[in-house]
């Protein structure tokens, strides 16, 4: 029989990530010792107190039914975490929603609030899942460029009024992926005023909130006056507690937005495995010291890599947060050509910036997901490659 794809699938063509993965496999098959700094997945395990909970609870045969929603224990742990970490009080029964990882909420939200043809304001460059959710809803992305001259914060004054009036959502991400920029309360206040003026829901992706350096702690969007009136924050345990494969996160904030997303999710899934919820609650309650140790580890990796690259002649700015480096590439290269040169001549894989949006051209994203030893080896390989000679 003839298999015919829907028109919708035009938005889901193979990406540069698939292309790079295939090229990496080819190089591995050829015997190359590839050092992969392209995928933003933690290389370390969760803390022992998390894995212990998972192991012990998974042996309990009563834990295998549908959970349907977040447990009271998890909702309380999320609420307590936000009070203790950011000074934000949440009504745990109305302003908290468990997700199957932050991407679950980010991809599904556009279908809840946007009709085909509506605009959704997104950062450019930005996390690729934003485009996925917009395509699923049939909405139209309006790209907000993140430029170095503006400290990689979008300039809201550049959004045309006719676009703003037809926009349903604004998605933000600080500290970000791929751009590890930080927002401040002045910027968030501008966002809140803009959202109120044009009746736009704000969604702040805060998945990297625990990853910051030199004491420069990022602020939660919900800590700014008026934020709950216009939006929500989505967070995850994937990066903060190395629980990426567990697929658990949460949305918090405006109770009407939370309720609407929960209504959709009640038709899509049956909740998260109880032991994972228990482990997540434990992590949020007792994970402060682990997060501090993770920050020190990522900061050491950041310094080793950036200081080493500068010694080779590649000046890259040190980020204040996130698990990524956003490196401006040397003149004379396109992002893609530079990435393939690194693979072919240094056995190092990074991600070309244009994969995250047109404003990403001229940059690469480097993930701090290898040991210090591997990072030093990557630097040696780059030095031997002759790319910077």
N, C-alpha and C positions, 0 to 999 in steps of 0.2 A: 504494500500500500504506500501511497505518497504521504509523507509526513510534512505538514505545513505549519509553520510557526505563526503565532499571532503577530500582528503589527507591533504590539508592545515590545516584542523581543528585539526590535531594532535598537532599542536603548540599552541592550545588554550584550553587546558584541564583545569578543575577546579583548582584554585590556593589555596594557603594557606590562602589567604584573604577570599575566600568563606568558607573555612573550619572554620576559626575563627569566621566569621559572624554567621554561623550556630550554633556554640557552644555558642556564646554570646546570641543568641535568646533563646537557651535552658535554659541558666542560668536565663535569664530575666523571662521566663515562670515559672521557679521554685521559683520566688520571690526574686532573688538576686539583690541587688542594685549595678549594674555594673557601674564602672567609666571607660569610654573608652578613652584611650590615644593612640589608634592605627591608627586612620584615620586622614590624614593631611588636614582637611577641617576647615577653620576658624569658630569659634563658635560665633563670633560677627557680627553684621550687617555692611553694608557699611556706610559711612558717610551720614548724613542727606541730604547734597546737592546733593548726587548721587541719593538717593531714591526719592527726590523731582522731579528731572529731569525725572526719569523713570515714576513716577506717572502722572506728567503733560503731558508728551509727549505721553504716552500710551492712553490718552483720545482723541488724535487727529486722526481722521479717515484717514488722508492723509499719516500716517506713516506706513501703513501696506502692502505696496508693496515690491517686491523683492529689496533688496539693492544692490545685486550682488557683490559689493566690498566696500572697506572702503571709507567713505566720505572724501572730502577735509578737512573738519573741524577736523576729527579724525587724518588724516595723519599729519596735521600741529601740532596738540596737541602732537602727538608722537615725531615729530621732535623737537619741542620746549622743550619737557621734557628731551630729550637726550642732547640738548645743555645746558640747565640749570642745569641738574643733573650730567652729566659726561663730558661736554665740547666737545661733539661729534656732528659734523655737518652732516646732512643727506639730500640727495635730496629726498624730500617727495614723488615725483611722480615716482621715480625709485628705491629707496632703502628702501621702507616701504611697507609692505603687512599685511593687517588685517587677523587675524586667528580667528577661533572659539575656543579660548583658546589655550594655548601653546601646549597642547597635539595634537591638530589638525595638527600643523606643524611637530612636532616630529615624529608622526606616519606615516605621508605621505611622508616625505622627502626621506626615503630609496627607495620608489618606483620611485621617480623622477631620482635618480642618480645611483642606484645599480641594477645590473642584478643578476639573480640566480647564486650563487656560489661566488660572490664578497664578500670581507670582509668588515665589519663595526666595527670600534674600539669603544668599549663602556666601561665605568667605571664598576668595580666590587668591591663592590656592587653598583648598580645603579637603577634609577627609572624604574619601570617595563614596562612602555610604550615604552622604547627603544627597548626591546625585541619584543614587539608586532609589531612595524614598520618593524623591520628586518625580522621577520617571514612573514609578508605580502609581502615583496619584494622577498622572497626566497633567501635572502642573508645569510651570515654566520657571527655570532658575534665573534669577538675576544676580550676576556676579558682583561682589563687593571686593575690589582689589585690595590686597594686603601688600603695602609697599614700604620699603625700608625707610623712606623719607618721613613716613607717618608712624614709625615704630611698629609697623605691621598691624596697625589698627585700621579698620575700615573708616572711610570718610563719609559719614551719613549725608553730608550736604551735597554729595555728588549723585545721590539717588533721585531721579526725576520724580516730580510730584505725581504724574500719572501712573508711574510704576508703584510708588508708595501706596497710592489709593487702592491699587489692585492686588496688594501683597497681603498674604494671610499669615506668613511665618517669617521670622528672622532667626537664622541659626548662627550661633557664635561658639567659639572654642578657644578658651584661654586658661592655662597654657595650652598651646595648640599642637595639632598634627595636620600638616607637616611642619608648620611654622611655630617654633616654641616661644611665641611672644606672650607677654603678660598684659592683662588689662588693669585699669585702675578704677577707683570709684567715680572719678569725673567722667570717664568714658561710659561707664555703665549708667550713670545718671542721664547722660545724653541719649543713650539707647532707650531708657525708660520713657523719657519725654517724647521721643520720636514714636515709640510704640503706642503711647496714649493718643498722640495726635492723629495717627492713621489707623488705629484699632488693629495693630499687628501683634500676634503672639510671639514672644521671645523664648527661644529654647537655647539654654547654655549647656554645651557639652563640657563637663568638668572632669573627664576621665583621668586627667593627669594632675589633678589638684594636689595630690600628696607628693609629687615629684618636683621638688624645687631645691635651689642651691643657695648657699651663703646666707641662709636665713630669710631669703626674700619670698616669704609665704604668699601665694596668690590669694586673692579674695574670691569668695563665693558671690555669684551674681545675686543670690537671695539676701545677702547681707546689706544690700543697698536699698535705701528707702524707696518704696513703691514697686519693687521688683515682683513681689507676689501678686500685685494687681495685674500684671501683664504677662507673666511667664512662669517657666519652670526651669529646673536644673536637672540634668541627667548625669548620673555618676555610675561608676563601675568598680568592681573589685579585681578586674583583670590585671591592671597595671600596678595598682597600689599594693596588692597582696599576692601578685603572681598567680592569680586564679583564672587565667584567660580561658582555659578549657572547661571550667566549671559553668560558664555562661550564666552569670548572675550580676545584676545591677539594679538600679532603681531610678525612678523619677520622683521629684519632690517639688512642692510649690503650690501654685494656684489650684484650688480644689476642683474647680469646674473643668479645667484642662486635664487634671489627673483623672477625674471621673470619666471623661470622654475617652481618653486613651484606654482606661481600664475596661470600658464598655466594648471597644474593639477587640482588645486582647482576650476578653472572655469568650469571644467567638473564634479565636485562633489557636489557643493552646490550653494546656491543662496544668500550668504552673511548673515550678522548679522542684526537683528531687529534694525531699525533706532533709537528708543529711547535708546537702550543699547549703541549704538555708541555715541550718544549725552552724555549719562551719563559717558562713559569712557573718552571722551574728557574733560569733566568737572573735572573728578578725576585727570587726568594727569596735567591739568592746575592749579588746586587749592588744590591739595591733600597733599602738603608738610607737613603741620602741622598735618594732620591726620596720616600720615606715622610716624612722630616723636612720636605721642602719642601711636601708635601701637607698636613701638619699645620699648618704656618704659614698656608697658604692658607685652610684651613677655619676656623682660629682668627680670621683677619682678617674673614672673612665673618660668623662668629658675632658678633663684636664690633660690626660695622657694623649688622647687623640688630637685635640686642638693644638696643644703645644707642639706635638710632633709634626703636625701638618704645617704649622707656621715655620718650623725649622727647615722644612722641605721647600718653602716658598709659597705655600698656599695659606693665605690669611683668612681665617674663618672666625666669625663672632662667637663668643661663648654665650650660650643661652642661660637664662636664669631659672628655667624649669623645663619640664617635659623629659622624654627619653630620646629625643631626637636632636640632631644638629642640622641646621638649614644653611648649607654652604653655598656661597656664591662662587660659581666656577670661573676659572681664568678666561680671559678674553680669547676669542678665536675658536671656541668650542660651542656646539649646541649641547644641551643637557644630555640628549640621547647618545651623541657621539662620545661625549666624555665618559658616560657610564660604560659603554662598550669598550672604550680604551682601558678603563680600570679593570674590567673583567679579563680582557685579552692579555694585558701587559702586567697586571699586578695580582690577578686572581681574587680581586675584591669586588663585591657586589653592593652597589648603592642604588637608590631609586631616582630616576630623572624627575626634576621638579614639574615638568609640564604634565606629568601623569595626574597631578592634583588640580590642574586648571591652567589656563593660558598665562596667568601672571607668575606661574612657577618656572617658566622658561628662564634659563640662566642660573638655575640653582639645582642642587641635588639634596635629597634627604638621606641622612646617615643615622641609622638606629644604633644606640649604645647597648647592643644585645649580645656582645661577646666578652669573654674574660679579658682582663688587663693583658695577659700574655698574648692572646689572639690579636688584640688591638696593636700591640707593639710589633707583632709579626706583620700585620697589615701595613703598618708604617714602613717597615723594612722592604716589603714587596713594592710599595709605591715608590720608595726611593730608588730601588733597582730598576724600576720600569722606565725611568728616563722621562716621564711625562713632564716633570718640572725642571728638567735640565735646560 
